[in-house]
Every structure is written in C-alpha cells, then in structure tokens.
C-alpha cells in the first residue's frame, strides 16, 4: 500500500510510458488484488504471491536479468 496509489497504479504508469515501458517489473501480489486484475492492468514481467520466499524472488530477478 503506497501513499499515492497502489503498486498496480505504479506498474501501469511505468508500462504506459514509452521511455520506461521496457523496465522489468515483478509484482509482489497481496490480498488486495487478483492475479487477473494485475495482468490485465499493467502486464508485469512476473509476479510473486505474498508471503514470499526471498530465494524465489532472487531467482525471478536473475531470470529477468538473463533474459534482457
């Protein structure tokens, strides 16, 4: 929960900006949003459900870096 919106709002803003749309985004999903809503709204590169495992997060970050 961000003070000026949600993570989905931030993701939408980044992905809709032509200068920043290639920035990889991993959404850490909470109970406040559904998976369908997240992918329809902002099209993240990956997601992680809460509670999350730090090793899983690191593997996903490494995978995105290797693919870019």
C-alpha positions, 0 to 999 in steps of 0.5 A, spaced: 500 500 500 503 506 497 501 513 499 499 515 492 496 509 489 497 502 489 503 498 486 498 496 480 497 504 479 505 504 479 506 498 474 501 501 469 504 508 469 511 505 468 508 500 462 504 506 459 510 510 458 514 509 452 521 511 455 520 506 461 515 501 458 521 496 457 523 496 465 522 489 468 517 489 473 515 483 478 509 484 482 509 482 489 501 480 489 497 481 496 490 480 498 488 486 495 488 484 488 487 478 483 492 475 479 487 477 473 486 484 475 494 485 475 495 482 468 490 485 465 492 492 468 499 493 467 502 486 464 508 485 469 514 481 467 512 476 473 509 476 479 510 473 486 504 471 491 505 474 498 508 471 503 514 470 499 520 466 499 526 471 498 530 465 494 524 465 489 524 472 488 532 472 487 531 467 482 525 471 478 530 477 478 536 473 475 531 470 470 529 477 468 536 479 468 538 473 463 533 474 459 534 482 457 
